[in-house]
Amino acid sequence: MDIEAQKRQAAARALDWVKPGMRLGLGTGSTAKHFVDLLAERVRGGLNVVGVPTSEATRAQAQSLNIPLTTLDETPALDLTIDGADEISPDLTLIKGGGGALLREKIVAAASAAMIVIADESKCVPVLGAFALPIEVMPFGLGATQRAIEAAAAAAGTSGPLTLRRDKNGHAFVTDGGHWILDAALGRITDPKSLARGLSAIPGVVEHGLFIGLAHAAILAGKTGVRVVERP
């Protein structure tokens, strides 16, 4: 079974958590895309749900598939968010934001009673950090913000180069919120909570890709099938 098939298998299992009448957060990324496709099949079959997309890309996909949508202004409390992740640690702390939607993803996840992460087994790691940590920042004062990020990382016991994410044309990648992203190649993040606190205290940092205490369970698909890991 190839990786895309594993992702779709994890997405299919997540449908077991979806009940009629639910208000759903719809994630962003390759695995979440499979979930939205499969959810649309259920909606066509009569399932009554409403979704809040975490990115403009997910909004466009859901609209094209006729999934009813709302906003957090209209529906500020959600029942469940289904989303992917770039890395998943044993306690279900996550790194997210590889697709650039980390701010909206975190807002939607925090507004949900539960969050289920769907991924292939390769996303499970003993220690976070091999995947560069996305940090959404204000373009203004980027140099000062970068220095503050480096100091916060050092205080949390880690370090590594920061790279400004760029689009396919070589320009600074711009998020749906109009911000830029610095990708921090930290290697190992042994104290995610400390790092998260430090990053959140920096005025130029809009949000970071450490999702701590938000995921309630992870659905992981591998060559031998699907397993569910619940937060300790």
Secondary structure by P-SEA (a helix, b strand, c coil): ccaaaaaaaaaaaaccccccccbbbbbbcaaaaaaaaaaaaaaaabbbbbbbbccaaaaaaaaaacccccccccccccccccccccccccccccccccccaaaaaaaaaaaccbbbbbbcccccccccccccbbbbbbccaaaaaaaaaaaaaaaacbbbbbbcccccccccccccccbbbbbbcccccccaaaaaaaaaacccccccccccccccbbbbbcccbbbbbccc
